[in-house]
Amino acid sequence: MNQPFYEKEPLKPIERTFPFLVWDSPRVPFWFPQHWHERMEMLYVLKGSFNADINGKAWAGHQGDIVAIDTGLIHGFFDSSADSAVRIFQFGPDIFNEALVELQNRELTMPVFGQRPLISASADKSLHDGLERLLMEIDAEYKRQEAGFRLLIKAKLYEIAALLLRNTPPPQQGSRIHYNKKNNTQLLERIFSCLYDNHDDPSFMLEDAAREVGLSKFYLTRFLKEQTGQGFHEHLTRIRLRAAENRLASSDMPITDIAFLCGFQSLASFNRAFRCYIGVNPSVYQARKQLSHGSPLRNAP
């Protein structure tokens, strides 16, 4: 096999504010060389069969099977039948927000989306049928894109995660640990609590967070990246932006004041981050929220 490569971007554009995509494989037969990416992935086999290598282990996928791949796992698909085709669902770990800690089950040898690479009706009909139903509902919502489709897709992804979490058997005695899971959930919670408690301080930096949770800044950065697919600054920025959204929606406070109250060091950096993650300028967002209330909002107390 070829040397695995890092797939930075999916084959189709992905929204920064809603990191989710679904599409049918453009290649027939379906195949793809070994690679890895920071997105989670689920494949539904529409037709035919193929062999897969996921994290160094071989699997055989057939029509109707579901393949689940966690962030960062090396995987590839080969030796496919002539008519093989799949439907691909990709989503960034941040779509689960801070609830991602629920997917880091300390009793498992791998995160939940990496624990059951292949789910078939013959081996586990109940789990397979539940996942199949949810994936098809997600596909239909994504194609129709009616009002609220993002909310419904996100809710169904949460349900998929819960199904996998509750239907993953405990590891066998002596099974190899792929990730060090000791106290990972508690550590994630401590880090997120630290970020929430200090997000409004513009001078709060990686070094401050590392000192508060008792880690080196290098280990904290690597730990967050391994566990969530995102680094310290991405999480801190998103927390600050959520706080800014709440203030913009509930008051007509000057945008400059909101920027500094939510921890941004300048109005320019706030505007840039808001446009990047939310898709519009803060002033446009605030005006829309005021209009939706029917009248300009009063200043928050």
VOPAGU-2260 file (C-alpha; in pm, 1 decimal, decimal comma):
REM VOPAGU-2260
SITE   aa  ch    i         X         Y         Z
SITE  MET   A    0       0,0       0,0       0,0
SITE  ASN   A    1     104,1     361,9     -53,1
SITE  GLN   A    2     228,4     580,7     230,4
SITE  PRO   A    3     -74,9     716,8     422,1
SITE  PHE   A    4    -143,7    1086,5     364,6
SITE  TYR   A    5    -316,5    1356,6     568,8
SITE  GLU   A    6    -644,4    1465,4     409,6
SITE  LYS   A    7    -676,6    1824,2     533,2
SITE  GLU   A    8    -995,7    1908,3     344,7
SITE  PRO   A    9   -1283,1    1682,1     234,4
SITE  LEU   A   10   -1366,7    1637,2    -133,4
SITE  LYS   A   11   -1651,8    1885,9     -90,9
SITE  PRO   A   12   -1648,3    2224,0      90,6
SITE  ILE   A   13   -1745,3    2205,5     458,0
SITE  GLU   A   14   -1910,3    2481,8     661,4
SITE  ARG   A   15   -1703,2    2624,9     945,9
SITE  THR   A   16   -2016,8    2682,3    1153,6
SITE  PHE   A   17   -2172,3    2342,2    1074,6
SITE  PRO   A   18   -1893,0    2091,2    1007,7
SITE  PHE   A   19   -2100,5    1822,1     839,4
SITE  LEU   A   20   -2118,5    1670,4     490,1
SITE  VAL   A   21   -2286,1    1375,6     319,6
SITE  TRP   A   22   -2231,6    1257,7     -35,3
SITE  ASP   A   23   -2226,7     942,5    -246,1
SITE  SER   A   24   -1884,6     817,7    -354,0
SITE  PRO   A   25   -1790,6     961,8    -694,3
SITE  ARG   A   26   -1578,3     656,0    -778,4
SITE  VAL   A   27   -1734,4     331,2    -899,0
SITE  PRO   A   28   -1591,3      95,7    -794,9
SITE  PHE   A   29   -1530,4     268,2    -463,9
SITE  TRP   A   30   -1171,8     280,2    -338,8
SITE  PHE   A   31    -948,5     526,2    -155,2
SITE  PRO   A   32    -582,2     504,3     -50,3
SITE  GLN   A   33    -472,5     503,5     313,1
SITE  HIS   A   34    -515,6     842,7     475,6
SITE  TRP   A   35    -632,1    1014,6     792,0
SITE  HIS   A   36    -818,3    1332,8     880,4
SITE  GLU   A   37    -950,8    1518,3    1182,2
SITE  ARG   A   38   -1314,2    1458,0    1090,1
SITE  MET   A   39   -1516,5    1161,2    1211,0
SITE  GLU   A   40   -1659,4     947,8     933,8
SITE  MET   A   41   -1935,2     694,7     880,1
SITE  LEU   A   42   -1983,5     502,8     555,6
SITE  TYR   A   43   -2299,1     322,4     446,6
SITE  VAL   A   44   -2234,9      55,7     181,9
SITE  LEU   A   45   -2494,0     112,9     -91,1
SITE  LYS   A   46   -2380,6    -166,2    -323,6
SITE  GLY   A   47   -2111,6    -426,8    -365,5
SITE  SER   A   48   -1821,8    -494,9    -130,5
SITE  PHE   A   49   -1469,0    -381,8     -47,7
SITE  ASN   A   50   -1184,2    -448,9     192,8
SITE  ALA   A   51   -1085,1    -185,1     444,5
SITE  ASP   A   52    -777,3    -128,2     654,4
SITE  ILE   A   53    -861,8      73,0     966,6
SITE  ASN   A   54    -590,1     143,8    1220,1
SITE  GLY   A   55    -391,1    -156,4    1096,8
SITE  LYS   A   56    -676,2    -409,5    1107,9
SITE  ALA   A   57    -852,0    -560,4     804,5
SITE  TRP   A   58   -1230,9    -551,8     760,3
SITE  ALA   A   59   -1460,5    -666,2     479,1
SITE  GLY   A   60   -1759,4    -442,8     403,1
SITE  HIS   A   61   -2068,9    -559,1     215,7
SITE  GLN   A   62   -2394,4    -404,7     101,4
SITE  GLY   A   63   -2586,4    -260,3     396,2
SITE  ASP   A   64   -2286,9    -253,9     631,6
SITE  ILE   A   65   -2191,1      59,1     825,7
SITE  VAL   A   66   -1829,6     164,9     881,1
SITE  ALA   A   67   -1742,2     403,6    1169,1
SITE  ILE   A   68   -1403,9     579,5    1178,1
SITE  ASP   A   69   -1282,4     806,9    1455,4
SITE  THR   A   70   -1074,0    1119,4    1410,0
SITE  GLY   A   71    -707,1    1057,0    1336,3
SITE  LEU   A   72    -731,3     684,9    1249,8
SITE  ILE   A   73    -541,0     574,7     937,8
SITE  HIS   A   74    -779,9     401,2     698,8
SITE  GLY   A   75    -812,7     302,1     333,9
SITE  PHE   A   76   -1043,1     104,1     103,8
SITE  PHE   A   77    -931,2    -138,2    -167,7
SITE  ASP   A   78   -1003,2    -463,5    -356,2
SITE  SER   A   79   -1357,1    -345,6    -427,5
SITE  SER   A   80   -1619,2    -522,7    -635,1
SITE  ALA   A   81   -1695,4    -363,9    -973,6
SITE  ASP   A   82   -2028,3    -216,1    -859,1
SITE  SER   A   83   -1921,6    -100,3    -510,0
SITE  ALA   A   84   -2060,7     234,0    -395,4
SITE  VAL   A   85   -2090,6     403,0     -55,5
SITE  ARG   A   86   -2262,6     700,9     106,0
SITE  ILE   A   87   -2015,7     904,2     309,8
SITE  PHE   A   88   -2105,5    1101,0     623,6
SITE  GLN   A   89   -1829,7    1326,5     762,3
SITE  PHE   A   90   -1848,6    1558,6    1061,6
SITE  GLY   A   91   -1602,4    1750,4    1273,7
SITE  PRO   A   92   -1564,5    1651,7    1641,6
SITE  ASP   A   93   -1662,3    2007,4    1738,3
SITE  ILE   A   94   -2018,1    1940,2    1618,3
SITE  PHE   A   95   -2062,5    1774,7    1960,2
SITE  ASN   A   96   -1929,0    2085,8    2140,2
SITE  GLU   A   97   -1823,0    2021,2    2500,2
SITE  ALA   A   98   -2047,8    1712,4    2509,3
SITE  LEU   A   99   -1757,3    1543,4    2330,1
SITE  VAL   A  100   -1635,2    1432,8    2673,5
SITE  GLU   A  101   -1921,2    1180,4    2671,9
SITE  LEU   A  102   -1752,0    1005,9    2378,8
SITE  GLN   A  103   -1427,8     958,2    2569,9
SITE  ASN   A  104   -1540,1     650,3    2763,7
SITE  ARG   A  105   -1259,0     571,8    3010,1
SITE  GLU   A  106   -1353,7     202,6    3016,3
SITE  LEU   A  107   -1289,0     156,5    2643,4
SITE  THR   A  108    -961,3     100,1    2459,7
SITE  MET   A  109   -1054,0     361,3    2196,9
SITE  PRO   A  110   -1297,4     654,1    2160,3
SITE  VAL   A  111   -1652,4     548,8    2077,9
SITE  PHE   A  112   -1641,2     615,2    1702,6
SITE  GLY   A  113   -1328,5     401,8    1673,0
SITE  GLN   A  114   -1441,4     106,3    1883,2
SITE  ARG   A  115   -1683,4     -55,7    1635,2
SITE  PRO   A  116   -1532,1      -5,7    1286,4
SITE  LEU   A  117   -1782,3    -234,4    1111,1
SITE  ILE   A  118   -2148,8    -278,5    1206,2
SITE  SER   A  119   -2347,2    -534,9    1008,2
SITE  ALA   A  120   -2704,3    -658,2    1035,1
SITE  SER   A  121   -2585,5   -1018,2    1061,7
SITE  ALA   A  122   -2360,9    -949,6    1362,4
SITE  ASP   A  123   -2567,2    -689,1    1550,2
SITE  LYS   A  124   -2907,2    -632,6    1392,8
SITE  SER   A  125   -3048,1    -404,7    1662,2
SITE  LEU   A  126   -2755,6    -161,4    1657,8
SITE  HIS   A  127   -2724,4    -178,3    1279,5
SITE  ASP   A  128   -3093,2    -106,4    1218,7
SITE  GLY   A  129   -3090,6     186,4    1459,8
SITE  LEU   A  130   -2783,3     340,5    1295,6
SITE  GLU   A  131   -2915,4     272,4     944,8
SITE  ARG   A  132   -3243,9     449,2    1023,0
SITE  LEU   A  133   -3067,5     754,1    1167,2
SITE  LEU   A  134   -2820,1     779,6     879,4
SITE  MET   A  135   -3098,4     765,6     620,7
SITE  GLU   A  136   -3296,3    1029,8     810,9
SITE  ILE   A  137   -2986,0    1249,9     822,0
SITE  ASP   A  138   -2933,4    1202,9     448,2
SITE  ALA   A  139   -3293,4    1302,8     376,2
SITE  GLU   A  140   -3269,7    1612,8     596,8
SITE  TYR   A  141   -2942,7    1715,8     433,3
SITE  LYS   A  142   -3092,0    1684,6      83,9
SITE  ARG   A  143   -3413,8    1874,5     165,1
SITE  GLN   A  144   -3241,6    2142,0     378,2
SITE  GLU   A  145   -3571,8    2268,8     516,4
SITE  ALA   A  146   -3588,6    2508,0     811,4
SITE  GLY   A  147   -3412,9    2359,8    1113,3
SITE  PHE   A  148   -3234,4    2083,5     920,1
SITE  ARG   A  149   -2903,4    2155,9    1094,8
SITE  LEU   A  150   -3066,2    2115,1    1434,8
SITE  LEU   A  151   -3224,8    1784,5    1336,1
SITE  ILE   A  152   -2902,3    1649,1    1185,1
SITE  LYS   A  153   -2707,1    1744,8    1495,8
SITE  ALA   A  154   -2970,1    1580,4    1719,6
SITE  LYS   A  155   -2951,3    1258,5    1515,6
SITE  LEU   A  156   -2569,3    1258,6    1533,0
SITE  TYR   A  157   -2598,0    1281,9    1911,2
SITE  GLU   A  158   -2836,4     984,8    1901,6
SITE  ILE   A  159   -2588,1     788,8    1687,9
SITE  ALA   A  160   -2312,1     862,1    1938,0
SITE  ALA   A  161   -2531,7     747,0    2227,3
SITE  LEU   A  162   -2622,5     424,4    2043,0
SITE  LEU   A  163   -2256,7     343,8    1985,0
SITE  LEU   A  164   -2168,1     430,3    2343,4
SITE  ARG   A  165   -2436,3     202,7    2488,0
SITE  ASN   A  166   -2372,7     -85,5    2248,9
SITE  THR   A  167   -1995,7    -112,3    2278,5
SITE  PRO   A  168   -1891,3    -418,3    2480,5
SITE  PRO   A  169   -1630,0    -380,5    2756,7
SITE  PRO   A  170   -1271,9    -452,5    2646,9
SITE  GLN   A  171   -1136,0    -801,7    2691,4
SITE  GLN   A  172    -874,8    -870,6    2955,2
SITE  GLY   A  173    -532,9    -766,3    2830,8
SITE  SER   A  174    -659,6    -583,9    2521,1
SITE  ARG   A  175    -413,4    -330,7    2384,9
SITE  ILE   A  176    -476,8      28,4    2484,7
SITE  HIS   A  177    -460,5     255,2    2179,8
SITE  TYR   A  178    -516,2     574,5    2375,8
SITE  ASN   A  179    -430,5     659,9    2732,6
SITE  LYS   A  180    -781,6     707,9    2873,7
SITE  LYS   A  181    -696,3     738,8    3243,8
SITE  ASN   A  182    -888,9    1031,7    3384,8
SITE  ASN   A  183    -933,2    1181,5    3036,1
SITE  THR   A  184   -1295,7    1273,7    3096,8
SITE  GLN   A  185   -1219,4    1453,5    3422,9
SITE  LEU   A  186    -924,1    1631,9    3263,6
SITE  LEU   A  187   -1134,5    1751,7    2969,6
SITE  GLU   A  188   -1396,0    1880,3    3210,7
SITE  ARG   A  189   -1128,9    2065,2    3411,8
SITE  ILE   A  190    -988,4    2224,8    3097,4
SITE  PHE   A  191   -1329,8    2334,0    2967,6
SITE  SER   A  192   -1423,6    2471,5    3311,8
SITE  CYS   A  193   -1099,9    2668,5    3312,1
SITE  LEU   A  194   -1178,3    2812,8    2968,1
SITE  TYR   A  195   -1533,3    2910,1    3067,1
SITE  ASP   A  196   -1415,2    3069,8    3391,3
SITE  ASN   A  197   -1148,1    3280,8    3218,6
SITE  HIS   A  198   -1281,5    3343,6    2867,4
SITE  ASP   A  199   -1368,7    3706,9    2949,1
SITE  ASP   A  200   -1006,8    3790,7    3033,2
SITE  PRO   A  201    -832,5    3920,7    2715,3
SITE  SER   A  202    -491,7    3843,7    2866,5
SITE  PHE   A  203    -577,6    3476,7    2935,4
SITE  MET   A  204    -332,5    3259,9    2743,1
SITE  LEU   A  205    -238,6    2896,0    2691,9
SITE  GLU   A  206      28,4    2927,7    2959,6
SITE  ASP   A  207    -232,1    3046,6    3211,5
SITE  ALA   A  208    -464,7    2755,1    3137,1
SITE  ALA   A  209    -179,5    2502,9    3161,2
SITE  ARG   A  210     -72,4    2642,2    3497,3
SITE  GLU   A  211    -429,5    2635,4    3632,1
SITE  VAL   A  212    -496,8    2270,7    3536,1
SITE  GLY   A  213    -145,1    2156,4    3625,5
SITE  LEU   A  214     -10,7    2060,0    3282,7
SITE  SER   A  215     265,5    2182,0    3056,6
SITE  LYS   A  216     137,1    2395,9    2769,9
SITE  PHE   A  217     273,5    2141,6    2521,3
SITE  TYR   A  218      89,8    1849,8    2683,2
SITE  LEU   A  219    -233,4    2050,5    2714,5
SITE  THR   A  220    -221,4    2141,4    2345,1
SITE  ARG   A  221    -152,5    1783,5    2236,9
SITE  PHE   A  222    -414,1    1641,3    2474,3
SITE  LEU   A  223    -691,3    1869,5    2344,0
SITE  LYS   A  224    -597,8    1796,2    1983,7
SITE  GLU   A  225    -596,6    1420,3    2040,8
SITE  GLN   A  226    -922,5    1416,1    2236,5
SITE  THR   A  227   -1131,9    1670,2    2044,4
SITE  GLY   A  228    -961,7    1735,8    1712,0
SITE  GLN   A  229    -919,8    2104,0    1802,7
SITE  GLY   A  230    -657,9    2300,5    1987,6
SITE  PHE   A  231    -666,4    2542,0    2281,2
SITE  HIS   A  232    -720,0    2859,1    2078,6
SITE  GLU   A  233   -1005,4    2712,2    1871,4
SITE  HIS   A  234   -1195,9    2611,0    2185,3
SITE  LEU   A  235   -1133,0    2942,1    2361,3
SITE  THR   A  236   -1243,0    3141,3    2055,2
SITE  ARG   A  237   -1565,1    2941,6    2021,6
SITE  ILE   A  238   -1649,3    2990,8    2389,4
SITE  ARG   A  239   -1586,5    3364,8    2356,3
SITE  LEU   A  240   -1801,2    3380,5    2043,0
SITE  ARG   A  241   -2091,0    3199,0    2211,8
SITE  ALA   A  242   -2074,8    3453,0    2494,8
SITE  ALA   A  243   -2071,6    3733,9    2237,4
SITE  GLU   A  244   -2371,5    3585,6    2054,8
SITE  ASN   A  245   -2570,0    3585,5    2378,9
SITE  ARG   A  246   -2484,9    3950,1    2448,2
SITE  LEU   A  247   -2558,8    4059,7    2091,3
SITE  ALA   A  248   -2895,9    3885,8    2103,1
SITE  SER   A  249   -2999,3    4022,9    2442,0
SITE  SER   A  250   -2881,5    4384,2    2431,5
SITE  ASP   A  251   -2797,3    4678,8    2207,7
SITE  MET   A  252   -2468,9    4732,1    2393,0
SITE  PRO   A  253   -2197,0    4876,0    2165,6
SITE  ILE   A  254   -2017,9    4602,5    1977,0
SITE  THR   A  255   -1678,5    4728,6    2092,8
SITE  ASP   A  256   -1786,0    4682,3    2456,0
SITE  ILE   A  257   -1915,9    4331,9    2385,4
SITE  ALA   A  258   -1588,7    4237,1    2216,7
SITE  PHE   A  259   -1380,4    4332,9    2519,1
SITE  LEU   A  260   -1629,5    4189,8    2771,5
SITE  CYS   A  261   -1604,7    3855,0    2593,6
SITE  GLY   A  262   -1225,2    3844,9    2601,1
SITE  PHE   A  263   -1121,4    3973,9    2258,1
SITE  GLN   A  264    -818,1    4198,9    2255,1
SITE  SER   A  265    -939,4    4420,2    1971,6
SITE  LEU   A  266   -1251,8    4497,3    1772,1
SITE  ALA   A  267   -1074,3    4388,8    1453,9
SITE  SER   A  268    -993,0    4042,2    1591,2
SITE  PHE   A  269   -1351,2    4006,8    1718,2
SITE  ASN   A  270   -1502,7    4103,7    1381,5
SITE  ARG   A  271   -1269,3    3868,9    1197,8
SITE  ALA   A  272   -1343,7    3570,6    1423,3
SITE  PHE   A  273   -1718,8    3638,4    1424,3
SITE  ARG   A  274   -1735,1    3651,3    1043,9
SITE  CYS   A  275   -1525,0    3337,2    1015,8
SITE  TYR   A  276   -1727,6    3121,0    1256,8
SITE  ILE   A  277   -2076,9    3275,8    1244,2
SITE  GLY   A  278   -2079,9    3390,5     882,4
SITE  VAL   A  279   -2188,7    3755,4     923,8
SITE  ASN   A  280   -2056,5    4072,0    1088,8
SITE  PRO   A  281   -2148,5    4123,0    1457,0
SITE  SER   A  282   -2345,2    4439,1    1367,8
SITE  VAL   A  283   -2554,6    4245,8    1114,1
SITE  TYR   A  284   -2613,7    3965,7    1364,7
SITE  GLN   A  285   -2724,3    4213,1    1633,9
SITE  ALA   A  286   -2957,3    4396,4    1394,1
SITE  ARG   A  287   -3121,6    4071,9    1285,3
SITE  LYS   A  288   -3177,1    3965,8    1645,1
SITE  GLN   A  289   -3332,2    4304,7    1727,5
SITE  LEU   A  290   -3556,5    4282,0    1422,0
SITE  SER   A  291   -3671,0    3933,3    1519,8
SITE  HIS   A  292   -3789,0    4079,2    1854,7
SITE  GLY   A  293   -3998,8    4335,8    1671,1
SITE  SER   A  294   -3826,9    4638,7    1822,3
SITE  PRO   A  295   -3481,2    4755,3    1929,6
SITE  LEU   A  296   -3362,1    4588,2    2245,8
SITE  ARG   A  297   -3296,2    4773,9    2564,8
SITE  ASN   A  298   -2950,3    4767,2    2715,1
SITE  ALA   A  299   -2897,2    4466,7    2935,0
SITE  PRO   A  300   -2874,3    4558,1    3305,1
